[in-house]
Amino acid sequence: MEEAVGIRWHKLITHMAQLSYPQHSASLANEQQRLALVLRALGGDAGLNIRAAAERRVHSSRHLLQKIAGTGLRWPLAWRDHDTLYLPAEIALYPDEGHNRDLYLWLTALASCNPLTEQGNWFSGNQQAVLRCLRRFPGLSAVYQRLVDAETNARRQRIRPRRGGEAREQAIVQALQNPGTCTQLPDGPGDPDPVPLWLYPAVNSGAAPVRRRDSDSDDQGAGSSQQNAGLRRQASYAEDPDSRHGLTLFRLESLLSWSEFIPLDRASDDTGDEDASRVAEDLDNITLSTSRGRVASRIRLDLDLPSAAEDDIPLSTGNLYPEWDYRKQRLLNDYCRVIPMLPRAAVAAPLPPHLQPLARRLRRQFAAFGQQPLRQKHQLQGQALDLNACITHQVQRQQGNASSHARVWQQQQPQGRDLSCLVLADLSLSTDAWANNERQVIDVIRDSLHLLGEALDASQDNFALYGFSSRRRDHVRLNMIKNFREPMNNVIHGRIQALKPGYYTRMGAAIRQAGDIINDHPADKRLLLILTDGKPNDLDLYEGRYGLEDTRMALLEARRAGIITYCVTIDQSTGDYIPYVFGHQGYFRLSRADQLPAILPGLYLNLSGKLQ
């Protein structure tokens, strides 16, 4: 009974203390695609991602009801760093949904005019950024004025300044209404009340950013939620006081065998904390251990290269390629080594039986496409009359404007297709995931390569098939499936069947090597078709924006060389980075991985038809 009364009391007092308008809220999930387009259209840093901001603890003024309910202590403040613009996951500050949506738009525009180098003085720096933004984009003046009026009214209801803080609050309101007229923020008790229209200093702005260690896993734990998985929080490193890194020696014979194993219940301390996500929400600063292992185990498992006898067959010592470092804005010459390899366990095999009916249909379709003659109209001579040209010529005769040479014939000529295509498939460890209840992503990629190879062989297009993965910059693996000179036969199908997922996705180096291969086989049209299921990443710094910028630079280099690039992806977060890396017309996203074998040949047919 006491618990039921407590729950109802908590709900009642929390509702009474609430100063927002959830029924008129705007969410970042619905606005993210529009904001990404606005950020790039306004000339902001095109490499910025947009993510949800974690709440920060703010020691500002609160109403009595907020103090009783324990609310008003944490705010999702907007801020940015070199890689990401962080915006509130939900905005419900105003009783008008349009104003809440306009606040997302304004913060994005402000971020495009607010370089990181000018974030030292939060109060005056935001005012200067507002003035700069309004000068560059006068059309936002009306939006800003509406937001200032709404925020001024909301602050009268939301804020009760503490004693001695009235002058500070008046200065903030003056800076909002007339930016640039107030250069100094008066002192006051606690922190200034949050200003939703401004950007705040970056999290850990005075310390090195907290990065994920190599040994960390991508899984979020039993108590994590997808909604909070992408939030970045304040954190600091600390030494583990209980760490013991001694050398343990034991005899393997002392381990219990399976026959001696007793299935006892595990203690509750061995299970994960199901409330870890909720506890993280309440922490102002998360302390991370500097130890490279988990608390539960000091054994670090990492992907290692197999022995030479078990690994794929290297065809050479590899080629050195540069890598783009966007932080230094220069190419690091001879930085990555790309090693071409052949599958060691590949055995010649026919096309899998479940693909043969679809392959026969694709071969008929692509054979007809490759042999379809080109019809030329309005010719002086030909095999058949052009009916539309005859009508036009007759009308011109009656008007007295007809030419003495009647172009009323049409000719049919064989259509030549001078096209080279290289298919580059992602074979990283992420392809070991399940595409559906029956098949893995790597199975889907194998079927796609089987069918696309059969289709391109029927169209007589010059094509090659490669796969890639990586383990740091000195070991980028380029799996040769079929080069341009090889025929499509059982040997190729056997190599496709031997493909296995492994390692990471250093995409930039693989694209540069693929570009050199295509350039060695000149044609009027050259196409690089990339199949991937995720972002570029590797064990070292090749993650996040670093990997995206290098991939983008490699694609730009390929386009300057006359190569047309196109990406087919099954990554569901493509709205964040794929348009920036490949261009808005340079990619196709599949909602399900198992759609790839059926869609890929038709997609190539449409794409190659546009290139003619």
Wavefront OBJ file of the C-alpha trace (Angstrom):
o trace
v 0.000 0.000 0.000
v 2.776 2.404 0.905
v 4.559 1.679 -2.353
v 1.389 2.300 -4.405
v 0.792 5.612 -2.635
v 4.419 6.603 -3.184
v 4.245 5.875 -6.913
v 1.062 7.906 -7.299
v 2.496 10.756 -5.271
v 5.635 10.770 -7.408
v 3.596 10.909 -10.615
v 1.395 13.690 -9.241
v 4.169 15.923 -7.970
v 6.281 15.362 -11.088
v 3.338 16.341 -13.297
v 2.661 19.456 -11.202
v 6.321 20.481 -11.362
v 6.513 20.002 -15.119
v 7.143 23.225 -17.039
v 7.239 21.759 -20.549
v 4.584 20.891 -23.135
v 4.986 17.231 -24.172
v 1.854 17.333 -26.341
v 3.548 19.951 -28.559
v 7.032 18.427 -28.584
v 9.366 18.025 -31.560
v 11.783 15.097 -31.707
v 15.262 14.919 -33.177
v 14.460 11.551 -34.766
v 11.855 13.221 -36.984
v 13.923 16.331 -37.707
v 17.376 14.800 -38.174
v 17.269 14.320 -41.941
v 16.005 17.861 -42.511
v 18.606 19.324 -40.168
v 21.462 17.460 -41.879
v 20.364 18.964 -45.198
v 20.069 22.442 -43.646
v 23.518 22.200 -42.052
v 25.164 21.449 -45.385
v 23.032 23.945 -47.324
v 24.048 26.756 -44.968
v 27.719 26.037 -45.551
v 28.388 24.356 -42.206
v 30.980 21.681 -41.662
v 29.740 18.990 -44.048
v 31.420 16.254 -42.044
v 29.423 16.916 -38.873
v 27.047 14.249 -37.658
v 23.920 15.164 -35.698
v 23.313 13.190 -32.519
v 21.152 13.386 -29.408
v 22.720 15.252 -26.481
v 22.928 13.673 -23.053
v 21.577 15.655 -20.122
v 24.001 17.704 -18.031
v 23.614 18.654 -14.391
v 22.915 22.378 -14.036
v 22.859 24.125 -10.640
v 20.296 26.750 -11.595
v 17.206 28.172 -9.915
v 14.179 25.940 -9.391
v 10.571 26.280 -8.273
v 9.463 24.855 -4.948
v 7.539 22.078 -6.707
v 10.649 21.181 -8.711
v 12.648 20.922 -5.512
v 10.024 18.664 -3.969
v 9.825 16.490 -7.097
v 13.600 16.480 -7.593
v 13.311 17.736 -11.189
v 14.970 20.595 -13.048
v 18.469 19.401 -12.204
v 19.462 18.109 -15.645
v 19.158 19.691 -19.095
v 19.965 18.360 -22.609
v 22.041 21.341 -23.726
v 23.092 21.787 -27.346
v 26.823 21.698 -28.128
v 29.268 20.569 -30.783
v 32.770 19.212 -31.192
v 34.953 18.453 -34.209
v 32.862 15.463 -35.261
v 29.285 15.958 -34.088
v 26.554 18.479 -33.386
v 24.626 17.386 -30.286
v 21.004 18.527 -30.016
v 18.281 17.654 -27.475
v 16.526 14.387 -28.276
v 13.218 16.153 -27.687
v 12.215 19.820 -27.407
v 8.969 20.649 -25.597
v 9.801 24.083 -24.148
v 7.048 26.045 -25.871
v 3.276 25.526 -26.255
v 3.641 25.664 -30.045
v 5.106 22.734 -31.968
v 6.239 25.116 -34.690
v 8.420 27.003 -32.204
v 9.949 23.765 -30.939
v 10.773 22.719 -34.507
v 12.153 26.205 -35.241
v 14.507 25.832 -32.296
v 16.080 22.770 -33.960
v 16.463 24.788 -37.159
v 18.003 27.750 -35.337
v 20.513 25.675 -33.367
v 21.631 23.975 -36.594
v 22.077 27.333 -38.329
v 23.960 28.689 -35.310
v 26.299 25.683 -35.349
v 27.128 26.380 -39.008
v 28.305 29.895 -38.008
v 30.021 29.010 -34.733
v 33.559 27.643 -35.223
v 35.105 25.697 -32.373
v 37.883 28.256 -32.119
v 35.372 30.879 -30.894
v 33.770 28.889 -28.087
v 36.034 30.205 -25.347
v 33.663 32.872 -23.930
v 30.237 31.261 -23.833
v 28.268 34.469 -23.161
v 29.817 36.883 -25.658
v 30.743 34.149 -28.140
v 27.120 33.101 -28.592
v 26.043 36.689 -29.146
v 28.668 37.150 -31.836
v 27.624 33.854 -33.439
v 23.978 35.039 -33.469
v 24.945 38.312 -35.155
v 27.067 36.479 -37.705
v 24.268 34.027 -38.416
v 21.675 36.772 -38.920
v 24.030 38.678 -41.241
v 24.723 35.607 -43.379
v 21.105 34.416 -43.414
v 18.717 37.390 -43.101
v 15.777 35.098 -43.764
v 16.272 33.610 -40.283
v 15.641 36.954 -38.563
v 11.900 36.295 -38.282
v 12.547 32.775 -36.943
v 14.986 34.106 -34.350
v 12.614 36.852 -33.243
v 9.773 34.377 -32.760
v 12.034 32.152 -30.682
v 13.264 35.077 -28.556
v 9.691 36.151 -27.813
v 8.703 32.565 -26.944
v 11.805 32.051 -24.775
v 11.328 35.381 -22.970
v 7.757 34.467 -22.060
v 8.795 30.943 -21.058
v 11.588 32.240 -18.818
v 9.140 34.422 -16.876
v 7.148 31.301 -16.006
v 10.057 28.876 -15.715
v 12.638 30.850 -13.776
v 12.599 32.347 -10.297
v 16.082 33.876 -9.956
v 17.814 33.385 -6.649
v 18.685 36.352 -4.530
v 21.589 38.100 -6.219
v 20.900 36.503 -9.598
v 18.387 39.030 -10.960
v 21.047 41.082 -12.772
v 22.433 37.959 -14.438
v 19.000 36.920 -15.697
v 18.328 40.442 -17.016
v 21.663 40.369 -18.861
v 20.761 37.038 -20.527
v 17.370 38.376 -21.656
v 19.018 41.544 -22.980
v 21.615 39.461 -24.854
v 18.829 37.424 -26.431
v 16.756 40.430 -27.482
v 19.689 42.614 -28.579
v 22.710 40.382 -29.201
v 26.058 42.128 -28.900
v 24.901 44.813 -26.431
v 25.968 42.949 -23.296
v 29.563 41.779 -23.130
v 29.897 40.703 -19.493
v 27.712 38.250 -17.589
v 27.170 39.453 -14.002
v 28.007 37.089 -11.182
v 25.289 35.223 -9.361
v 24.595 32.179 -7.244
v 24.834 28.810 -8.941
v 24.871 28.356 -12.702
v 23.049 30.622 -15.170
v 19.638 29.282 -16.085
v 19.869 27.330 -19.365
v 19.537 29.299 -22.601
v 18.079 26.893 -25.195
v 18.859 29.244 -28.112
v 22.626 29.077 -27.562
v 25.347 26.461 -27.938
v 27.227 25.385 -24.845
v 30.896 24.456 -24.401
v 31.805 20.923 -25.417
v 31.687 18.090 -22.943
v 35.188 17.562 -21.450
v 36.279 20.735 -23.238
v 39.188 21.096 -20.873
v 40.409 17.523 -21.193
v 41.196 15.025 -23.872
v 38.086 13.429 -25.342
v 37.170 10.032 -23.965
v 37.554 7.414 -26.676
v 36.531 3.789 -26.749
v 39.354 1.354 -26.100
v 40.211 -1.361 -28.607
v 39.076 -4.022 -26.212
v 35.620 -2.537 -25.753
v 32.745 -4.364 -27.354
v 29.927 -2.827 -29.336
v 27.278 -4.496 -27.243
v 25.524 -2.264 -24.735
v 24.806 -4.735 -21.960
v 21.604 -6.177 -20.679
v 20.257 -2.958 -19.259
v 21.068 -0.580 -22.082
v 18.501 0.924 -24.396
v 18.761 1.807 -28.049
v 17.500 5.301 -27.309
v 20.442 6.172 -25.052
v 23.129 4.102 -26.785
v 24.405 7.016 -28.898
v 24.532 9.642 -26.153
v 27.919 11.064 -25.279
v 28.471 11.727 -21.598
v 31.038 13.439 -19.411
v 33.688 10.985 -18.313
v 37.192 10.776 -16.935
v 39.784 8.040 -16.568
v 40.946 6.747 -13.198
v 43.318 4.036 -12.070
v 41.695 0.853 -10.834
v 42.638 0.595 -7.121
v 41.954 -3.135 -7.011
v 43.869 -4.084 -10.114
v 46.209 -7.040 -9.879
v 48.091 -7.764 -13.055
v 50.236 -10.634 -11.948
v 51.298 -13.672 -13.938
v 49.086 -16.674 -13.249
v 50.513 -20.133 -13.932
v 48.337 -23.226 -13.914
v 48.271 -26.729 -15.346
v 45.600 -27.383 -17.946
v 45.051 -30.796 -16.351
v 43.621 -29.049 -13.296
v 40.664 -27.667 -15.262
v 37.393 -29.512 -14.867
v 36.343 -31.554 -17.847
v 32.820 -31.458 -19.244
v 32.024 -34.688 -17.441
v 32.953 -33.100 -14.096
v 31.029 -29.900 -14.660
v 28.291 -29.288 -12.088
v 25.515 -26.910 -13.258
v 25.241 -24.801 -10.085
v 23.227 -21.574 -10.078
v 25.310 -18.489 -10.626
v 25.501 -15.892 -7.926
v 23.612 -12.673 -8.551
v 26.893 -10.728 -8.532
v 27.915 -12.507 -11.742
v 25.042 -11.095 -13.752
v 25.021 -7.708 -15.443
v 23.372 -4.750 -13.762
v 19.989 -4.450 -15.414
v 19.696 -0.870 -14.172
v 23.064 0.254 -15.610
v 21.435 2.540 -18.173
v 19.198 4.188 -15.579
v 22.105 4.645 -13.168
v 24.189 6.253 -15.943
v 21.401 8.788 -16.450
v 21.762 9.941 -12.839
v 25.561 10.283 -12.867
v 27.096 13.692 -13.542
v 30.455 12.191 -14.476
v 31.189 8.583 -15.433
v 34.575 7.340 -14.247
v 36.295 4.858 -16.538
v 39.105 2.553 -15.563
v 42.375 2.887 -17.453
v 42.630 -0.896 -17.490
v 42.337 -2.363 -20.986
v 40.255 -5.311 -19.814
v 36.800 -5.773 -18.380
v 36.188 -6.076 -14.652
v 34.840 -9.594 -15.126
v 37.924 -10.832 -16.936
v 41.492 -9.804 -17.659
v 41.683 -11.952 -20.779
v 41.675 -9.773 -23.890
v 40.435 -11.379 -27.078
v 41.273 -9.706 -30.362
v 41.080 -10.684 -33.985
v 44.443 -12.052 -34.992
v 45.754 -13.129 -38.372
v 45.804 -16.866 -39.008
v 49.014 -18.703 -39.724
v 50.361 -18.601 -43.254
v 49.358 -22.224 -43.798
v 45.715 -21.484 -42.961
v 45.382 -17.977 -44.364
v 44.429 -16.961 -47.895
v 47.188 -16.960 -50.507
v 48.911 -13.547 -50.884
v 49.615 -12.692 -54.517
v 52.300 -10.113 -53.701
v 53.821 -8.220 -50.798
v 51.232 -5.514 -51.330
v 51.007 -1.963 -52.616
v 51.386 1.200 -50.545
v 48.621 3.809 -50.677
v 48.110 7.176 -49.000
v 45.459 7.994 -46.418
v 43.697 11.302 -45.854
v 44.047 12.838 -42.379
v 41.269 15.423 -42.210
v 42.669 16.902 -38.979
v 45.966 17.782 -40.692
v 44.239 18.351 -44.052
v 46.845 16.373 -45.959
v 47.530 12.945 -47.425
v 49.795 10.631 -45.455
v 51.884 9.121 -48.230
v 52.597 5.362 -48.318
v 50.534 4.918 -45.165
v 48.477 1.777 -45.920
v 49.498 -1.543 -47.416
v 46.914 -3.324 -49.571
v 47.654 -7.038 -50.099
v 45.862 -8.890 -52.930
v 44.866 -12.409 -51.887
v 43.221 -15.545 -53.260
v 40.983 -17.822 -51.156
v 43.075 -20.834 -50.164
v 40.132 -23.201 -49.659
v 38.423 -22.339 -52.951
v 37.331 -25.365 -54.993
v 35.668 -25.117 -58.401
v 31.926 -25.540 -57.965
v 28.803 -24.921 -60.033
v 26.268 -22.223 -59.316
v 24.279 -23.174 -56.182
v 21.036 -24.960 -57.140
v 18.729 -22.501 -55.378
v 20.088 -19.676 -57.577
v 19.941 -21.422 -60.937
v 16.316 -20.506 -61.922
v 16.882 -16.812 -61.179
v 20.286 -16.897 -62.883
v 18.760 -18.292 -66.113
v 16.158 -15.524 -66.136
v 18.812 -12.863 -65.546
v 21.021 -14.233 -68.308
v 18.148 -13.990 -70.815
v 17.349 -10.463 -69.692
v 20.920 -9.191 -69.746
v 21.750 -10.931 -73.039
v 18.872 -9.120 -74.730
v 19.947 -5.838 -73.152
v 23.486 -6.180 -74.419
v 22.403 -7.031 -77.980
v 19.551 -4.526 -78.334
v 20.232 -2.403 -81.445
v 20.305 1.364 -81.318
v 17.504 2.975 -83.367
v 18.464 6.219 -85.124
v 15.618 8.397 -86.412
v 15.404 11.269 -88.930
v 17.901 9.669 -91.328
v 18.283 10.228 -95.093
v 18.174 6.489 -95.667
v 17.381 3.388 -93.693
v 15.514 0.115 -93.373
v 12.108 1.537 -92.395
v 10.128 4.761 -92.512
v 10.015 7.016 -89.480
v 6.289 7.767 -89.183
v 6.690 10.879 -87.040
v 9.339 12.257 -89.404
v 7.042 11.655 -92.406
v 4.206 13.592 -90.770
v 6.535 16.435 -89.855
v 7.952 16.578 -93.385
v 4.442 16.652 -94.933
v 3.364 19.522 -92.665
v 6.496 21.461 -93.553
v 5.776 20.931 -97.267
v 2.292 22.407 -96.947
v 3.770 25.360 -95.089
v 6.477 25.795 -97.715
v 9.305 25.115 -95.265
v 10.234 21.580 -96.290
v 13.845 20.652 -96.975
v 14.839 19.198 -100.318
v 16.439 16.280 -98.405
v 13.661 14.400 -96.642
v 14.929 12.812 -93.396
v 12.083 10.333 -93.064
v 13.974 7.062 -92.522
v 15.171 5.204 -89.484
v 18.213 2.941 -89.120
v 19.091 0.233 -86.637
v 22.724 -0.193 -85.687
v 24.373 -2.591 -83.237
v 24.856 -0.883 -79.897
v 28.372 -1.157 -78.535
v 28.837 -1.032 -74.746
v 32.341 0.080 -73.812
v 31.864 -0.305 -70.066
v 34.123 -1.648 -67.307
v 32.692 -2.406 -63.874
v 34.478 -3.437 -60.679
v 32.343 -4.754 -57.819
v 33.941 -4.256 -54.393
v 32.225 -6.212 -51.591
v 32.655 -5.589 -47.878
v 33.810 -8.805 -46.186
v 34.321 -7.416 -42.680
v 33.270 -9.217 -39.524
v 29.925 -7.368 -39.471
v 28.787 -9.527 -42.399
v 28.710 -12.454 -39.965
v 25.455 -11.022 -38.572
v 22.097 -12.559 -39.436
v 20.127 -10.987 -42.268
v 16.990 -12.915 -41.280
v 16.077 -16.055 -39.348
v 17.736 -18.309 -41.912
v 20.662 -16.542 -43.551
v 23.641 -14.390 -42.643
v 24.727 -11.204 -44.410
v 27.759 -12.982 -45.893
v 25.389 -15.550 -47.475
v 23.420 -12.707 -49.037
v 26.614 -11.149 -50.416
v 27.721 -14.491 -51.879
v 24.364 -14.960 -53.639
v 24.525 -11.403 -54.967
v 27.988 -11.931 -56.447
v 26.886 -15.223 -58.006
v 23.865 -13.653 -59.709
v 25.553 -10.412 -60.723
v 28.469 -12.341 -62.226
v 26.093 -14.486 -64.280
v 24.159 -11.424 -65.459
v 27.233 -9.395 -66.463
v 28.721 -12.397 -68.213
v 25.556 -12.659 -70.346
v 25.649 -8.937 -71.214
v 29.318 -9.297 -72.250
v 30.316 -6.342 -70.081
v 33.909 -6.264 -68.895
v 33.764 -6.716 -65.115
v 35.740 -7.814 -62.057
v 34.722 -8.979 -58.571
v 36.737 -8.211 -55.421
v 36.185 -8.263 -51.673
v 38.021 -6.415 -48.919
v 38.615 -6.307 -45.184
v 41.427 -4.975 -42.999
v 43.365 -5.267 -39.786
v 45.036 -1.927 -39.191
v 46.731 0.100 -41.894
v 49.520 -2.345 -42.688
v 47.216 -5.243 -43.575
v 44.338 -4.292 -45.868
v 43.161 -7.496 -47.574
v 41.873 -7.342 -51.151
v 40.306 -10.703 -51.986
v 40.481 -11.340 -55.724
v 37.374 -13.210 -56.853
v 37.475 -12.488 -60.589
v 39.759 -10.140 -62.471
v 38.899 -8.454 -65.757
v 40.613 -11.086 -67.898
v 39.092 -14.198 -66.335
v 35.933 -15.850 -67.693
v 32.936 -16.399 -65.444
v 32.997 -20.132 -64.706
v 32.930 -22.703 -61.919
v 36.308 -21.513 -60.628
v 34.826 -18.096 -59.909
v 31.757 -19.607 -58.268
v 34.062 -21.673 -56.085
v 35.952 -18.565 -54.969
v 32.677 -16.849 -54.114
v 31.605 -19.823 -52.030
v 34.922 -19.701 -50.153
v 34.448 -16.094 -49.005
v 34.361 -15.708 -45.223
v 33.738 -12.694 -42.984
v 36.635 -11.327 -41.009
v 38.389 -8.248 -39.634
v 37.455 -4.610 -40.204
v 36.501 -2.070 -42.903
v 39.322 0.253 -44.031
v 37.408 1.370 -47.080
v 39.610 4.213 -48.351
v 42.651 2.074 -49.132
v 40.501 -0.599 -50.815
v 38.829 2.048 -53.012
v 42.210 3.452 -54.081
v 43.460 -0.008 -55.046
v 40.200 -0.714 -56.912
v 40.592 2.570 -58.782
v 44.057 1.594 -59.973
v 42.714 -1.769 -61.174
v 39.934 -0.104 -63.175
v 42.355 2.431 -64.672
v 44.480 -0.450 -65.953
v 41.477 -1.516 -68.088
v 40.400 1.671 -69.880
v 36.889 2.054 -71.250
v 34.580 4.891 -72.198
v 32.620 4.324 -68.978
v 34.124 2.959 -65.761
v 31.989 2.034 -62.777
v 32.997 1.162 -59.211
v 30.104 -0.559 -57.406
v 30.583 -0.932 -53.640
v 28.564 -3.347 -51.468
v 28.759 -2.655 -47.734
v 26.765 -3.096 -44.547
v 28.305 -0.478 -42.303
v 30.639 2.428 -41.663
v 34.396 2.449 -42.318
v 36.252 1.348 -39.191
v 39.408 -0.363 -38.005
v 41.327 -1.104 -34.815
v 43.351 2.119 -34.856
v 42.161 5.701 -35.389
v 40.219 4.675 -38.481
v 36.778 5.205 -36.998
v 34.190 7.936 -36.764
v 34.850 10.989 -38.869
v 38.447 10.016 -39.632
v 37.343 6.939 -41.554
v 34.470 8.756 -43.268
v 36.686 11.608 -44.457
v 39.333 9.239 -45.836
v 36.666 7.227 -47.673
v 35.164 10.416 -49.083
v 38.577 11.619 -50.256
v 39.277 8.257 -51.935
v 35.959 8.528 -53.795
v 36.765 12.084 -54.890
v 40.112 10.859 -56.238
v 38.310 8.129 -58.185
v 35.827 10.606 -59.662
v 38.627 12.932 -60.722
v 40.077 9.964 -62.602
v 36.785 9.545 -64.470
v 35.433 6.613 -62.444
v 31.740 6.618 -61.561
v 31.188 5.398 -57.995
v 28.006 3.960 -56.521
v 27.272 2.327 -53.163
v 24.659 -0.251 -52.213
v 24.290 -0.423 -48.431
v 22.151 -2.197 -45.888
v 23.216 0.059 -43.010
v 20.094 1.602 -41.440
v 21.974 4.741 -40.283
v 22.867 5.847 -43.803
v 20.990 9.111 -43.363
v 23.861 10.292 -41.182
v 26.917 9.697 -43.311
v 26.289 8.001 -46.684
v 24.908 11.126 -48.440
v 27.972 13.077 -47.317
v 30.448 10.396 -48.368
v 28.867 9.147 -51.616
v 26.589 12.051 -52.563
v 22.800 12.162 -52.558
v 22.612 10.409 -55.949
v 25.500 8.028 -55.324
v 23.962 5.346 -53.122
v 21.023 2.997 -52.683
v 19.844 1.766 -49.287
v 18.141 -1.564 -48.742
v 15.731 -1.916 -45.857
v 16.595 -5.631 -45.521
v 19.807 -7.441 -46.364
v 17.999 -10.397 -47.936
v 16.688 -8.097 -50.694
v 20.168 -7.653 -52.160
v 20.355 -10.684 -54.523
v 17.041 -9.849 -56.198
v 17.585 -6.084 -56.458
v 21.294 -5.813 -57.319
v 21.174 -7.046 -60.972
v 18.245 -4.781 -61.790
v 19.973 -1.875 -60.083
v 23.087 -2.463 -62.173
v 20.951 -2.707 -65.304
v 19.389 0.667 -64.589
v 22.692 2.261 -63.579
v 24.655 1.005 -66.580
v 21.822 2.058 -68.910
v 22.166 5.636 -67.662
v 25.882 5.571 -68.401
v 25.405 4.917 -72.102
l 1 2 3 4 5 6 7 8 9 10 11 12 13 14 15 16 17 18 19 20 21 22 23 24 25 26 27 28 29 30 31 32 33 34 35 36 37 38 39 40 41 42 43 44 45 46 47 48 49 50 51 52 53 54 55 56 57 58 59 60 61 62 63 64 65 66 67 68 69 70 71 72 73 74 75 76 77 78 79 80 81 82 83 84 85 86 87 88 89 90 91 92 93 94 95 96 97 98 99 100 101 102 103 104 105 106 107 108 109 110 111 112 113 114 115 116 117 118 119 120 121 122 123 124 125 126 127 128 129 130 131 132 133 134 135 136 137 138 139 140 141 142 143 144 145 146 147 148 149 150 151 152 153 154 155 156 157 158 159 160 161 162 163 164 165 166 167 168 169 170 171 172 173 174 175 176 177 178 179 180 181 182 183 184 185 186 187 188 189 190 191 192 193 194 195 196 197 198 199 200 201 202 203 204 205 206 207 208 209 210 211 212 213 214 215 216 217 218 219 220 221 222 223 224 225 226 227 228 229 230 231 232 233 234 235 236 237 238 239 240 241 242 243 244 245 246 247 248 249 250 251 252 253 254 255 256 257 258 259 260 261 262 263 264 265 266 267 268 269 270 271 272 273 274 275 276 277 278 279 280 281 282 283 284 285 286 287 288 289 290 291 292 293 294 295 296 297 298 299 300 301 302 303 304 305 306 307 308 309 310 311 312 313 314 315 316 317 318 319 320 321 322 323 324 325 326 327 328 329 330 331 332 333 334 335 336 337 338 339 340 341 342 343 344 345 346 347 348 349 350 351 352 353 354 355 356 357 358 359 360 361 362 363 364 365 366 367 368 369 370 371 372 373 374 375 376 377 378 379 380 381 382 383 384 385 386 387 388 389 390 391 392 393 394 395 396 397 398 399 400 401 402 403 404 405 406 407 408 409 410 411 412 413 414 415 416 417 418 419 420 421 422 423 424 425 426 427 428 429 430 431 432 433 434 435 436 437 438 439 440 441 442 443 444 445 446 447 448 449 450 451 452 453 454 455 456 457 458 459 460 461 462 463 464 465 466 467 468 469 470 471 472 473 474 475 476 477 478 479 480 481 482 483 484 485 486 487 488 489 490 491 492 493 494 495 496 497 498 499 500 501 502 503 504 505 506 507 508 509 510 511 512 513 514 515 516 517 518 519 520 521 522 523 524 525 526 527 528 529 530 531 532 533 534 535 536 537 538 539 540 541 542 543 544 545 546 547 548 549 550 551 552 553 554 555 556 557 558 559 560 561 562 563 564 565 566 567 568 569 570 571 572 573 574 575 576 577 578 579 580 581 582 583 584 585 586 587 588 589 590 591 592 593 594 595 596 597 598 599 600 601 602 603 604 605 606 607 608 609 610 611 612
